[in-house]
């Protein structure tokens, strides 16, 4: 009979169990008795906290997948205020830290809106500074009208700043203590205090080598630019201010979030931002990270493709800059009294290229421009530049269209049956209808040559830019018809672009407080009076004329892909904003008139395009800006004339005749038609170019 229990095995198991218990007790004794004090001290020195983990921002790419903006890991220097105030001399630590950073040629964050040296005065504040200061004063029970000197005195007392410090050192300490303190104030809207953002590695190394207390290093991301062009389009990012926090906090943004401030960075924030994660961080008291456990992984932002063609954009900016230099030299020769201290005659310019068939902006250049990569260091000089290089003239600058408006007046008159294709108007150089009332505007040819154009129909009137013809038809059809047509062609209306734009305005009795006269209608018909449009509007208007009346949205969003490019999240919808219905014969007449501007020896752009290899349709404009300044030059064109692909609008401030801009348009076309694979449509699938 077999035994039910093997006693040898039982004994062996008991021995093993006893040995395990003995080993456990030995280790427990070692941990609690022998090394207990050491572990207790270490645990007291450890700090555990939950920390948001910033998600990488999405990339920006051009229509063909060429990288425009991406991310690069950066390091921020952060002051640990909990540790700082455990020391007896926090003010001395802050002063030494500020002086050390300055000695390395770096800047630290100090937004206290008071001058750095006495006599202390308030500086010009941005909205974020105003909101933060008001919140701080309210929390301290101080009068909102307190003077800068009184506030400095209060800060010295509140923060126990020793009277032995100089006024300048007192201001440094007060600024840093204010930065820390104001972030605990309700409604300040400020993010957590980053002492130095995107710190240079040499500064970080030097700080660590010198064992500065209460300082830690946090990993973050900064935007890096793959091009020095398209600054006004791309825009820039920065830490949220108080106003932005009120907007984005509902979307779960942390207070130290980086957001788009301008351009497509701001316009497509919802795609680019991503979703922050969270991690349990254990650090020593001096800020050294001991362990990181992610409780929620960060979700990077999506990749946004915009309609801009980077290669074309670079070329357009170069052509515009070179063209302005030529215009400036010519303007100086025409103004012998000009002096160097008077500044440039041609103060600015803009060029826009759009796809005629879709309305997509392909290039948008504003002159002068700047580099996003050096914006922070160049900002003060850019801000003080009288030519306003930070101003995006393509979407925010508004200009009187001059004679580039005449195709609009022509199609308005034809569509309303005010005139027919066989209608002729005789131009002797003067518009006589209101002569008895003391109003007899002249045609430009009469002003310069002393005679008129003779008998003109709508085609030759566009070619010759005959003022008397357009005075006459404008007066006959009235301002309401002109306004309605202009609106249908997108003038004075939103273009649908996502970045900031000025809608401009069409001359109209509804857009002014003073009385409207017949003379105003007459002037509106030739693109004068109160009309003012952006270069983008003029380009989209030119495209609408080219495609016989259809105005497409100028949206810059081409496509959005997930951060890993595995999914297409959205693509551009080719939306029609408005359209002008009339017979094709009417449009053919307008097209023929614009073709003659560029291809007939009597056309104002013939010198530039008369022998050009590609047929071009154009209209020049010289916009009057007042008796004391030089006229603005305006030029629109599309090509090829018989199968339009692109439309171009150019404006140059105080550059004179619109025909002077035709060479710039030609240079742009040279590049576009010379570099494009014309067998590939502009709407072809995006392909990453190497």
C-alpha positions as CSV (number, residue, x, y, z in Angstrom):
1,X,0.0,0.0,0.0
2,X,1.4,3.4,-1.0
3,X,2.0,6.1,1.6
4,X,-0.4,9.1,1.3
5,X,2.3,11.6,2.6
6,X,6.0,11.7,1.7
7,X,7.5,13.1,4.9
8,X,10.9,13.9,3.3
9,X,9.2,16.2,0.8
10,X,7.2,17.9,3.5
11,X,10.4,18.5,5.6
12,X,12.2,19.9,2.5
13,X,9.4,22.3,1.8
14,X,9.3,23.5,5.5
15,X,13.1,24.1,5.4
16,X,12.8,26.1,2.2
17,X,9.9,28.2,3.7
18,X,11.9,28.8,6.9
19,X,14.9,30.0,4.9
20,X,12.7,32.4,2.9
21,X,11.3,33.8,6.2
22,X,14.8,34.2,7.6
23,X,16.0,36.1,4.5
24,X,12.9,38.3,4.5
25,X,13.5,39.2,8.2
26,X,17.1,39.9,7.5
27,X,16.3,42.3,4.7
28,X,13.5,43.9,6.7
29,X,15.9,44.4,9.6
30,X,18.5,46.0,7.3
31,X,15.9,48.3,5.7
32,X,14.2,49.4,8.9
33,X,17.0,49.3,11.5
34,X,20.4,49.5,9.8
35,X,19.5,51.7,6.8
36,X,16.2,53.1,8.1
37,X,17.5,56.6,8.9
38,X,19.1,56.9,5.5
39,X,15.9,55.9,3.6
40,X,13.8,58.2,5.9
41,X,16.1,61.1,5.0
42,X,15.9,60.3,1.3
43,X,12.2,60.0,1.4
44,X,11.9,63.4,3.1
45,X,14.1,64.9,0.4
46,X,12.0,63.5,-2.5
47,X,9.2,65.5,-3.9
48,X,6.4,63.7,-5.8
49,X,4.1,65.7,-8.1
50,X,1.8,65.3,-11.1
51,X,3.1,67.3,-14.0
52,X,1.5,68.0,-17.4
53,X,3.6,66.7,-20.3
54,X,3.6,69.1,-23.3
55,X,2.6,67.5,-26.6
56,X,4.7,68.2,-29.6
57,X,3.1,70.8,-31.9
58,X,2.1,69.6,-35.4
59,X,4.2,70.4,-38.4
60,X,3.4,72.9,-41.1
61,X,4.0,71.9,-44.7
62,X,3.5,73.4,-48.1
63,X,1.1,72.1,-50.8
64,X,3.6,69.5,-52.0
65,X,4.7,68.3,-48.6
66,X,7.8,70.5,-48.2
67,X,8.5,71.2,-44.5
68,X,7.9,74.8,-43.4
69,X,7.9,74.6,-39.6
70,X,8.6,71.8,-37.2
71,X,9.6,71.3,-33.6
72,X,12.9,71.0,-31.8
73,X,13.4,69.9,-28.2
74,X,14.3,72.9,-26.0
75,X,15.0,73.4,-22.3
76,X,13.4,75.9,-20.0
77,X,14.9,77.1,-16.7
78,X,12.3,77.1,-14.0
79,X,12.5,78.5,-10.4
80,X,11.2,76.1,-7.8
81,X,9.4,78.6,-5.5
82,X,8.6,76.0,-2.9
83,X,12.3,75.3,-2.4
84,X,13.3,79.0,-2.8
85,X,11.4,80.2,0.2
86,X,12.9,77.6,2.4
87,X,16.1,79.6,2.3
88,X,16.7,82.6,4.5
89,X,17.7,84.8,1.6
90,X,15.4,84.2,-1.3
91,X,15.9,87.8,-2.6
92,X,19.7,87.4,-2.7
93,X,19.3,84.1,-4.6
94,X,17.0,85.7,-7.2
95,X,19.3,88.7,-7.6
96,X,22.4,86.5,-8.1
97,X,20.5,84.3,-10.5
98,X,19.3,87.3,-12.6
99,X,22.8,88.9,-12.7
100,X,24.3,85.5,-13.7
101,X,21.9,85.1,-16.6
102,X,22.6,88.7,-17.7
103,X,26.3,88.1,-17.5
104,X,25.9,85.3,-20.1
105,X,24.1,87.6,-22.5
106,X,20.7,85.9,-22.0
107,X,17.3,87.4,-21.0
108,X,15.0,86.2,-18.3
109,X,11.2,86.7,-18.0
110,X,10.3,90.0,-16.3
111,X,6.9,91.4,-17.2
112,X,6.5,93.9,-14.4
113,X,5.5,97.0,-16.4
114,X,7.8,99.4,-14.7
115,X,11.1,100.9,-16.1
116,X,14.3,99.1,-15.0
117,X,15.9,102.2,-13.6
118,X,14.6,105.3,-11.6
119,X,12.7,107.5,-11.9
120,X,10.3,104.6,-12.0
121,X,7.5,104.9,-14.5
122,X,5.0,102.6,-16.1
123,X,6.0,101.3,-19.6
124,X,3.5,100.7,-22.4
125,X,1.7,97.5,-21.5
126,X,0.2,94.8,-23.7
127,X,-3.1,93.3,-22.7
128,X,-1.6,90.5,-20.8
129,X,0.4,92.8,-18.6
130,X,-2.6,95.0,-18.0
131,X,-4.8,92.1,-16.9
132,X,-2.1,90.6,-14.7
133,X,-1.3,93.9,-13.0
134,X,-4.9,94.7,-12.4
135,X,-5.4,91.3,-10.8
136,X,-2.4,91.7,-8.6
137,X,-3.4,95.2,-7.5
138,X,-6.9,94.0,-6.7
139,X,-5.6,91.0,-4.7
140,X,-3.3,93.3,-2.7
141,X,-6.1,95.8,-2.1
142,X,-4.2,98.6,-3.9
143,X,-5.7,101.5,-5.8
144,X,-5.7,100.7,-9.6
145,X,-4.4,104.3,-10.1
146,X,-1.3,103.7,-7.9
147,X,1.8,105.3,-9.4
148,X,4.9,103.3,-10.4
149,X,6.9,104.9,-7.6
150,X,4.3,104.0,-5.1
151,X,4.0,100.5,-6.4
152,X,7.8,100.0,-6.2
153,X,7.7,101.2,-2.6
154,X,4.9,98.7,-1.8
155,X,6.8,95.8,-3.5
156,X,10.0,96.7,-1.5
157,X,8.0,96.4,1.7
158,X,5.9,93.4,0.8
159,X,8.8,91.3,-0.4
160,X,11.1,92.5,2.4
161,X,13.7,93.8,0.0
162,X,16.6,95.2,2.0
163,X,17.2,99.0,1.8
164,X,20.9,98.3,1.2
165,X,20.1,97.2,-2.3
166,X,20.5,99.8,-5.1
167,X,17.4,101.0,-6.9
168,X,18.3,98.9,-9.9
169,X,18.8,95.8,-7.9
170,X,15.6,96.4,-6.0
171,X,13.8,96.6,-9.3
172,X,15.3,93.3,-10.4
173,X,14.2,91.5,-7.2
174,X,10.8,93.1,-7.2
175,X,10.3,92.0,-10.9
176,X,11.1,88.4,-10.1
177,X,9.1,88.3,-6.9
178,X,6.2,89.9,-8.8
179,X,6.5,87.2,-11.5
180,X,6.2,84.4,-8.9
181,X,3.5,86.1,-6.8
182,X,1.2,87.2,-9.6
183,X,0.8,83.7,-10.7
184,X,-1.0,82.9,-7.5
185,X,-3.4,85.7,-8.1
186,X,-6.9,84.8,-9.3
187,X,-7.7,85.9,-12.9
188,X,-4.1,86.9,-13.7
189,X,-4.3,84.4,-16.6
190,X,-0.6,83.8,-16.5
191,X,1.1,80.5,-17.1
192,X,3.5,79.0,-14.6
193,X,6.7,81.0,-14.3
194,X,9.4,80.0,-16.8
195,X,12.5,82.0,-15.8
196,X,14.3,81.5,-19.1
197,X,12.6,80.0,-22.1
198,X,14.5,78.0,-24.7
199,X,17.7,78.4,-22.7
200,X,21.1,78.0,-24.4
201,X,22.8,74.8,-23.3
202,X,25.9,76.7,-22.2
203,X,23.8,78.7,-19.8
204,X,22.2,75.6,-18.4
205,X,25.6,73.9,-18.0
206,X,26.9,77.0,-16.2
207,X,23.9,77.2,-13.9
208,X,24.3,73.5,-12.9
209,X,28.1,73.9,-12.4
210,X,27.5,76.8,-10.1
211,X,24.9,74.9,-8.0
212,X,22.3,77.6,-8.0
213,X,19.6,76.6,-5.6
214,X,15.9,76.4,-6.4
215,X,16.5,76.0,-10.1
216,X,15.4,73.1,-12.3
217,X,15.4,72.3,-16.0
218,X,12.2,71.3,-17.9
219,X,12.0,69.8,-21.4
220,X,9.8,71.6,-23.9
221,X,9.5,72.3,-27.6
222,X,10.3,75.3,-29.8
223,X,9.4,76.0,-33.4
224,X,12.1,75.7,-35.9
225,X,11.8,77.1,-39.4
226,X,12.9,75.3,-42.5
227,X,12.6,78.5,-44.6
228,X,13.4,82.2,-44.2
229,X,10.4,83.1,-46.3
230,X,6.6,83.3,-45.8
231,X,7.0,85.0,-42.4
232,X,3.7,86.9,-42.6
233,X,1.9,83.7,-43.7
234,X,3.3,81.3,-41.2
235,X,3.1,83.5,-38.1
236,X,4.6,82.5,-34.8
237,X,3.9,80.9,-31.4
238,X,4.3,81.9,-27.8
239,X,3.0,81.3,-24.3
240,X,-0.6,82.1,-23.8
241,X,-1.5,85.5,-22.4
242,X,-4.4,86.3,-20.2
243,X,-6.9,86.8,-23.0
244,X,-5.9,83.6,-24.8
245,X,-6.2,81.6,-21.6
246,X,-9.8,82.7,-21.2
247,X,-10.4,81.4,-24.8
248,X,-8.4,78.1,-24.6
249,X,-9.0,76.9,-21.1
250,X,-12.4,75.5,-22.1
251,X,-10.4,73.3,-24.5
252,X,-8.3,71.8,-21.7
253,X,-5.2,73.9,-22.4
254,X,-2.8,74.1,-19.5
255,X,-1.8,77.6,-18.2
256,X,1.7,77.2,-19.6
257,X,0.5,76.2,-23.1
258,X,2.2,77.5,-26.3
259,X,-0.3,78.7,-28.9
260,X,-0.3,80.3,-32.3
261,X,-0.1,84.1,-32.2
262,X,-0.4,85.0,-35.8
263,X,-0.7,83.6,-39.3
264,X,-1.5,80.0,-40.0
265,X,0.0,79.1,-36.6
266,X,-3.0,80.8,-35.1
267,X,-5.5,80.0,-37.8
268,X,-5.0,76.3,-37.5
269,X,-4.3,76.1,-33.8
270,X,-7.0,73.4,-33.3
271,X,-5.1,71.0,-35.6
272,X,-1.6,71.9,-34.5
273,X,-1.9,72.0,-30.8
274,X,-2.1,68.3,-29.8
275,X,-3.2,67.0,-26.4
276,X,-0.9,67.2,-23.4
277,X,-0.2,64.1,-21.3
278,X,0.4,63.7,-17.6
279,X,3.2,62.0,-15.6
280,X,4.0,61.3,-12.0
281,X,7.4,62.9,-11.4
282,X,9.6,62.2,-8.4
283,X,12.4,64.7,-7.9
284,X,14.9,65.5,-5.2
285,X,14.6,68.8,-3.4
286,X,17.1,70.4,-5.7
287,X,15.0,69.5,-8.7
288,X,16.8,66.5,-10.0
289,X,14.4,64.0,-11.6
290,X,14.5,60.5,-10.0
291,X,11.6,58.8,-11.8
292,X,8.9,59.5,-14.4
293,X,5.8,57.4,-14.8
294,X,3.4,58.4,-17.5
295,X,-0.3,58.2,-16.5
296,X,-1.4,59.7,-19.8
297,X,0.7,59.8,-23.0
298,X,0.8,63.1,-24.8
299,X,-0.8,63.2,-28.3
300,X,1.2,65.2,-30.8
301,X,-0.6,67.8,-33.0
302,X,-1.6,67.0,-36.5
303,X,0.4,67.9,-39.6
304,X,-1.1,70.8,-41.6
305,X,-0.5,71.3,-45.3
306,X,-1.3,74.8,-46.7
307,X,-1.9,75.9,-50.2
308,X,1.3,77.8,-50.6
309,X,4.0,76.6,-53.0
310,X,7.2,77.2,-51.0
311,X,9.4,77.4,-54.1
312,X,7.1,79.9,-55.7
313,X,6.8,81.8,-52.5
314,X,10.5,82.2,-52.2
315,X,10.7,83.4,-55.8
316,X,7.9,85.9,-55.5
317,X,9.5,87.4,-52.4
318,X,12.8,87.7,-54.2
319,X,11.2,89.2,-57.3
320,X,9.2,91.7,-55.2
321,X,12.3,92.8,-53.3
322,X,14.4,93.2,-56.4
323,X,11.5,95.0,-58.1
324,X,11.1,97.5,-55.3
325,X,14.8,98.3,-55.5
326,X,14.4,99.1,-59.1
327,X,11.3,101.2,-58.4
328,X,13.1,103.0,-55.6
329,X,16.0,104.0,-57.8
330,X,13.7,105.2,-60.5
331,X,11.6,107.2,-58.0
332,X,14.7,108.9,-56.6
333,X,15.8,109.9,-60.1
334,X,12.3,111.5,-60.6
335,X,12.6,113.4,-57.3
336,X,15.8,115.4,-57.4
337,X,14.9,117.1,-54.1
338,X,14.9,113.7,-52.3
339,X,17.4,113.3,-49.4
340,X,18.7,110.2,-47.7
341,X,17.2,111.3,-44.4
342,X,13.8,111.5,-46.0
343,X,13.7,107.7,-46.0
344,X,12.5,105.4,-48.9
345,X,10.1,106.8,-51.4
346,X,8.6,103.4,-52.1
347,X,7.5,102.5,-48.6
348,X,6.1,99.0,-49.1
349,X,4.7,96.5,-51.6
350,X,2.8,93.3,-51.9
351,X,2.4,90.4,-54.4
352,X,-0.2,87.7,-54.5
353,X,-0.5,84.7,-56.8
354,X,-3.6,82.6,-56.8
355,X,-4.9,79.5,-58.7
356,X,-7.6,80.8,-61.1
357,X,-9.5,77.5,-61.0
358,X,-9.7,77.1,-57.2
359,X,-8.9,80.5,-55.7
360,X,-6.1,78.9,-53.7
361,X,-3.3,81.3,-52.7
362,X,0.0,79.9,-54.1
363,X,2.2,82.8,-52.9
364,X,1.7,85.9,-50.8
365,X,4.6,88.3,-50.4
366,X,4.6,91.4,-48.3
367,X,7.6,93.8,-48.5
368,X,9.5,94.6,-46.4
369,X,9.5,91.3,-44.5
370,X,11.4,89.7,-41.6
371,X,12.8,86.3,-40.5
372,X,10.8,84.3,-38.0
373,X,14.0,82.6,-36.8
374,X,15.3,85.9,-35.4
375,X,12.0,87.6,-34.6
376,X,12.6,87.7,-30.8
377,X,16.0,89.4,-31.2
378,X,14.9,91.7,-34.0
379,X,11.5,92.6,-32.6
380,X,12.3,96.0,-31.2
381,X,14.0,97.2,-34.4
382,X,11.2,95.8,-36.5
383,X,8.6,97.5,-34.4
384,X,10.3,100.9,-34.8
385,X,10.9,100.5,-38.5
386,X,8.8,103.2,-40.3
387,X,8.2,100.9,-43.2
388,X,6.3,98.5,-40.9
389,X,7.9,95.1,-41.8
390,X,5.7,93.3,-39.4
391,X,2.6,94.4,-41.2
392,X,1.1,91.9,-43.7
393,X,0.2,94.1,-46.6
394,X,-1.3,91.2,-48.6
395,X,-4.3,90.7,-46.4
396,X,-4.3,93.8,-44.1
397,X,-3.1,96.6,-46.4
398,X,-6.0,98.3,-48.3
399,X,-5.3,100.3,-51.4
400,X,-7.4,102.3,-53.9
401,X,-7.5,100.0,-57.0
402,X,-7.3,102.8,-59.6
403,X,-7.9,101.6,-63.2
404,X,-7.6,97.9,-62.2
405,X,-11.3,98.4,-61.2
406,X,-12.4,99.2,-64.8
407,X,-13.0,95.6,-65.8
408,X,-15.5,95.4,-63.0
409,X,-17.2,98.6,-64.2
410,X,-17.2,97.2,-67.8
411,X,-18.9,93.9,-66.9
412,X,-21.4,95.8,-64.6
413,X,-22.4,98.0,-67.5
414,X,-22.7,95.1,-70.0
415,X,-24.6,92.8,-67.5
416,X,-27.1,95.5,-66.7
417,X,-27.6,96.4,-70.4
418,X,-26.4,99.9,-69.7
419,X,-24.3,99.4,-72.8
420,X,-23.9,96.8,-75.4
421,X,-20.9,95.3,-77.2
422,X,-21.5,97.8,-80.0
423,X,-21.9,100.9,-77.8
424,X,-19.4,103.7,-78.5
425,X,-18.5,106.7,-76.3
426,X,-16.6,109.6,-77.7
427,X,-13.7,110.8,-75.6
428,X,-12.4,114.3,-76.3
429,X,-10.5,114.2,-73.1
430,X,-13.1,115.8,-70.8
431,X,-16.3,114.5,-69.2
432,X,-18.7,117.4,-69.9
433,X,-22.0,116.4,-68.3
434,X,-21.6,118.3,-65.1
435,X,-19.4,121.0,-66.5
436,X,-22.0,123.7,-65.8
437,X,-21.9,122.8,-62.2
438,X,-18.1,123.2,-62.1
439,X,-17.2,119.5,-62.3
440,X,-15.5,118.4,-65.5
441,X,-13.0,115.6,-64.8
442,X,-10.4,114.8,-67.5
443,X,-9.1,111.7,-69.0
444,X,-5.6,110.8,-68.2
445,X,-4.5,111.2,-71.9
446,X,-5.9,114.7,-72.0
447,X,-3.9,115.7,-68.9
448,X,-0.7,114.4,-70.4
449,X,-1.2,115.0,-74.2
450,X,-4.0,117.5,-74.5
451,X,-6.4,115.4,-76.5
452,X,-8.8,112.5,-76.0
453,X,-9.0,108.9,-77.2
454,X,-11.8,109.5,-79.7
455,X,-14.5,106.9,-80.2
456,X,-14.2,103.9,-77.8
457,X,-16.1,100.7,-77.2
458,X,-15.8,98.6,-74.1
459,X,-12.8,96.6,-75.5
460,X,-10.7,99.5,-76.6
461,X,-11.7,101.5,-73.5
462,X,-10.2,98.8,-71.3
463,X,-7.1,98.7,-73.5
464,X,-6.7,102.5,-73.4
465,X,-8.0,102.8,-69.8
466,X,-10.2,105.6,-71.1
467,X,-11.5,107.6,-68.1
468,X,-14.2,109.4,-70.1
469,X,-15.7,106.1,-71.3
470,X,-16.0,104.8,-67.7
471,X,-17.1,108.2,-66.3
472,X,-20.0,108.0,-68.8
473,X,-21.1,104.4,-68.2
474,X,-20.6,104.8,-64.4
475,X,-22.9,107.8,-64.4
476,X,-25.5,106.1,-66.5
477,X,-25.7,102.8,-64.5
478,X,-25.4,104.3,-61.1
479,X,-23.5,103.4,-57.9
480,X,-25.9,100.6,-56.9
481,X,-25.2,98.5,-60.0
482,X,-21.4,99.1,-59.6
483,X,-21.5,98.1,-55.9
484,X,-23.5,95.0,-56.6
485,X,-21.2,93.8,-59.3
486,X,-18.1,94.6,-57.2
487,X,-19.5,92.5,-54.3
488,X,-20.3,89.6,-56.6
489,X,-16.6,89.7,-57.7
490,X,-15.4,89.6,-54.1
491,X,-14.3,93.3,-53.8
492,X,-15.0,94.7,-50.3
493,X,-16.0,91.2,-49.1
494,X,-14.2,88.6,-47.0
495,X,-12.1,86.2,-49.1
496,X,-12.5,83.2,-46.8
497,X,-8.8,83.2,-45.9
498,X,-8.1,82.0,-42.3
499,X,-5.4,84.5,-41.3
500,X,-6.3,88.0,-40.3
501,X,-7.6,90.1,-43.2
502,X,-9.1,93.5,-43.7
503,X,-12.3,93.4,-45.8
504,X,-11.6,96.7,-47.4
505,X,-14.6,98.6,-48.7
506,X,-16.4,99.5,-51.9
507,X,-17.2,103.2,-52.5
508,X,-20.9,103.5,-51.7
509,X,-23.4,105.8,-50.1
510,X,-23.9,103.1,-47.5
511,X,-20.2,103.3,-46.4
512,X,-20.0,107.0,-45.6
513,X,-21.7,109.5,-43.3
514,X,-21.4,112.4,-45.7
515,X,-23.7,113.1,-48.7
516,X,-23.1,111.1,-51.9
517,X,-22.8,113.1,-55.1
518,X,-22.9,112.1,-58.8
519,X,-19.2,113.0,-58.9
520,X,-18.6,110.2,-56.4
521,X,-20.2,107.7,-58.7
522,X,-18.2,109.0,-61.6
523,X,-15.0,108.5,-59.6
524,X,-16.0,105.1,-58.2
525,X,-16.4,103.9,-61.8
526,X,-12.6,104.4,-62.4
527,X,-11.6,102.8,-59.1
528,X,-11.1,106.1,-57.1
529,X,-13.5,107.7,-54.5
530,X,-13.6,105.7,-51.3
531,X,-12.8,102.2,-52.7
532,X,-9.9,100.3,-51.1
533,X,-9.1,96.6,-51.4
534,X,-6.4,94.3,-50.2
535,X,-3.9,92.7,-52.7
536,X,-5.5,89.3,-51.9
537,X,-8.9,90.7,-52.9
538,X,-7.5,92.1,-56.1
539,X,-5.9,88.8,-57.0
540,X,-9.1,86.8,-56.3
541,X,-11.1,89.5,-58.3
542,X,-8.6,89.1,-61.2
543,X,-9.1,85.3,-61.0
544,X,-12.9,85.7,-61.0
545,X,-12.6,87.9,-64.1
546,X,-10.4,85.3,-65.7
547,X,-12.8,82.4,-65.1
548,X,-15.8,84.4,-66.2
549,X,-17.3,85.4,-62.8
550,X,-16.8,82.7,-60.2
551,X,-15.2,83.7,-56.9
552,X,-13.7,80.9,-55.0
553,X,-12.7,80.9,-51.3
554,X,-9.2,81.9,-50.5
555,X,-8.9,79.2,-47.8
556,X,-5.2,78.2,-47.2
557,X,-6.0,74.8,-45.7
558,X,-5.0,72.2,-48.2
559,X,-5.0,69.1,-46.0
560,X,-4.6,67.8,-42.5
561,X,-2.9,64.5,-41.7
562,X,-2.5,62.8,-38.3
563,X,0.8,63.3,-36.6
564,X,2.2,60.0,-37.9
565,X,0.8,60.7,-41.4
566,X,-1.3,57.5,-41.3
567,X,-4.6,59.2,-41.8
568,X,-6.0,62.1,-43.8
569,X,-8.2,64.0,-41.4
570,X,-9.5,66.7,-43.7
571,X,-9.0,68.1,-47.2
572,X,-9.7,71.4,-48.8
573,X,-13.2,72.0,-50.1
574,X,-13.2,74.1,-53.2
575,X,-16.0,76.4,-52.2
576,X,-17.6,79.0,-54.5
577,X,-18.1,82.3,-52.6
578,X,-20.2,84.0,-55.2
579,X,-20.7,84.3,-59.0
580,X,-21.7,86.8,-61.5
581,X,-24.1,85.5,-64.2
582,X,-24.0,87.2,-67.6
583,X,-23.5,86.1,-71.2
584,X,-20.1,84.7,-72.2
585,X,-20.0,87.3,-74.9
586,X,-19.8,90.0,-72.3
587,X,-17.0,88.2,-70.5
588,X,-15.2,87.7,-73.8
589,X,-15.2,91.4,-74.4
590,X,-13.6,92.1,-71.0
591,X,-11.1,89.4,-71.6
592,X,-10.2,90.8,-75.0
593,X,-9.7,94.3,-73.6
594,X,-7.4,93.0,-70.9
595,X,-5.4,90.9,-73.5
596,X,-4.9,94.1,-75.5
597,X,-3.4,95.8,-72.5
598,X,-0.6,93.3,-72.6
599,X,-0.5,92.4,-76.3
600,X,-1.5,95.5,-78.3
601,X,1.2,98.2,-79.0
602,X,-1.2,100.8,-77.5
603,X,-1.6,98.8,-74.3
604,X,0.2,100.0,-71.2
605,X,1.8,96.7,-70.5
606,X,2.8,96.0,-74.1
607,X,6.5,96.9,-73.5
608,X,6.7,94.1,-70.9
609,X,4.5,91.4,-72.5
610,X,4.3,92.3,-76.2
611,X,6.7,89.6,-77.2
612,X,6.3,87.3,-74.2
613,X,6.2,83.6,-74.9
614,X,2.9,83.2,-73.0
615,X,-0.2,85.2,-73.7
616,X,-1.1,87.5,-70.8
617,X,-4.2,89.5,-70.0
618,X,-3.6,92.5,-67.7
619,X,-4.8,95.8,-66.3
620,X,-2.7,98.6,-64.9
621,X,-3.7,101.1,-62.3
622,X,-2.3,104.3,-60.9
623,X,-4.1,105.1,-57.7
624,X,-4.3,108.7,-56.5
625,X,-3.4,109.0,-52.8
626,X,-3.4,112.8,-52.3
627,X,-1.5,115.9,-53.5
628,X,1.4,115.5,-51.2
629,X,2.3,111.9,-51.9
630,X,3.3,109.9,-55.0
631,X,0.6,107.7,-56.5
632,X,0.4,104.0,-55.6
633,X,1.1,101.6,-58.5
634,X,-1.4,98.7,-58.9
635,X,-1.3,95.8,-61.4
636,X,-3.3,92.7,-62.1
637,X,-2.9,90.0,-64.7
638,X,-3.7,86.4,-65.5
639,X,-2.1,83.8,-67.7
640,X,-2.2,82.0,-70.0
641,X,-4.8,84.4,-71.4
642,X,-6.8,81.8,-73.3
643,X,-6.7,79.1,-70.6
644,X,-6.0,80.9,-67.3
645,X,-4.1,79.1,-64.6
646,X,-2.7,81.8,-62.3
647,X,-3.8,85.3,-61.4
648,X,-1.4,87.9,-60.0
649,X,-2.0,91.2,-58.1
650,X,0.8,93.6,-57.3
651,X,0.7,96.9,-55.3
652,X,3.7,99.2,-54.6
653,X,3.2,102.2,-52.3
654,X,4.2,105.6,-53.9
655,X,5.7,103.8,-56.9
656,X,3.8,105.8,-59.6
657,X,2.3,104.2,-62.7
658,X,0.9,100.6,-62.5
659,X,2.8,99.6,-65.7
660,X,6.0,99.9,-63.7
661,X,5.0,96.7,-61.9
662,X,4.6,94.6,-65.0
663,X,8.3,93.5,-65.0
664,X,7.8,92.0,-61.5
665,X,4.8,90.0,-62.8
666,X,6.8,88.8,-65.7
667,X,9.6,87.6,-63.5
668,X,7.1,85.7,-61.4
669,X,5.7,84.1,-64.5
670,X,9.2,83.3,-65.8
671,X,9.7,81.2,-62.7
672,X,6.2,79.7,-62.5
673,X,5.9,78.6,-66.1
674,X,9.6,77.7,-66.3
675,X,9.7,75.5,-63.2
676,X,6.3,73.9,-63.1
677,X,5.5,70.5,-64.5
678,X,2.6,71.8,-66.6
679,X,1.3,68.2,-67.2
680,X,0.6,68.0,-63.5
681,X,-2.5,69.8,-62.3
682,X,-2.1,72.1,-59.3
683,X,-4.6,69.9,-57.4
684,X,-2.6,66.7,-57.9
685,X,-1.9,64.5,-54.9
686,X,0.7,65.9,-52.5
687,X,4.1,64.4,-52.8
688,X,7.0,65.0,-50.5
689,X,9.7,66.6,-52.6
690,X,13.3,65.9,-51.8
